[in-house]
C-alpha cells in the first residue's frame, strides 16, 4: 500500500545548507519525498512511501532522514497515522538504531 505523510524537522544551526541536505536525502533513499522550507531553520518532507502498514512507512522514512540529517530535531508527523506519542517513540527508536 502507498502512504503519503509529512515529517517536519528543525535543523541545527551547523547543518542548514539546503542544497547539501537535498543531496544527502537523495543519497539516503529519500527520493520519494518532496522537500519544503516554510521557515528558515525548518524542513518538511512529504513522503509517498510503499509499505504494508503506515507505521512501517513512517518508521523507514524516519530512519532514512536520521541517517543523513543526524542533527535535525523531529517536530511532527502528519497526518496522524499514529498518535503523537507513538510518532515520538518511533523517532526515538530510529535514533537508537
N, C-alpha and C positions, 0 to 999 in steps of 0.2 A: 504494500500500500504506500502511497505517496503522502507525505505530511508537509505542510507549509507552516512555518513558525518563525518568530523573530527572537534573536538573542541580543541583548544590549549590554555594553561594557563601558566602563570608564577606563581610559588609557592613562598610563603613568606619564609624568612629565618627561621622563627619559625615553619614552617609546611612542612618539607622536608623529613620526614620518609616515604619512599615509600611503605614499607610493610604495615604500618598503613593506608596510604591513599588508597591502594588497598582494604584493608578490609572494610574501610568506604564506598568506592564506591560500593562494592558488597552489603553491608547492605542497601544502599540508593536506590537500584534498578538499578544500572548501570552494571548489569551482561550481558548486550548486547553491551558492549564496550571492545575493545582491548586497552590496556594501553601501551603507549610507552614513553620512555625518550630519547630524542635526545640530549639535552644539560642539564647539571646539573642545577637544579632550574626550569626547564620547564617540562610540562607533556602534552602529546597529547592523546586524547581519540577518537578512531574510532568507532562510533556507527553504528549499524544496527537496526533501530527502526521502529516499525509499527505505522502508523498514517494515517489519512485521507488526510492530506496535509503536505508538507515539513515543513512549518512554525510550525505546531503543534509538529512534531517530534523534531525539533530544540528547541522549547520553553521548552518541557518537559525535554529534556536532560540538557539544561542549568540550569533549576530549580533543577534537581536531583544533579548535580555537586555542585551547590551553597550550598545545604543543608549539604554536607559532607566536602567540602573544602572551607569554608567561606572566608578564607584569600587569595584564589587564584585570580589572576588578569586575566580576559578574554583577550586573544590576538587576536584570529582569528577563523573563521568558514570556512570550505571548504568542498565541492565545493560551489560555490555561488548559493545556492537555493534562497537566498535573498541577497540583496546588503549589502555591508559593513555597511552602515548607519543603515539599518534595523536590522542587526545582533547585532550591538551595542545597539540599542534601546531595542531589545529583552533581551539582557543580563542585561541592567539596570532595565527593568521591573521585571525580576526574582529576582533581588537584593532587590527590594522594597516590595516584597510579602513575 
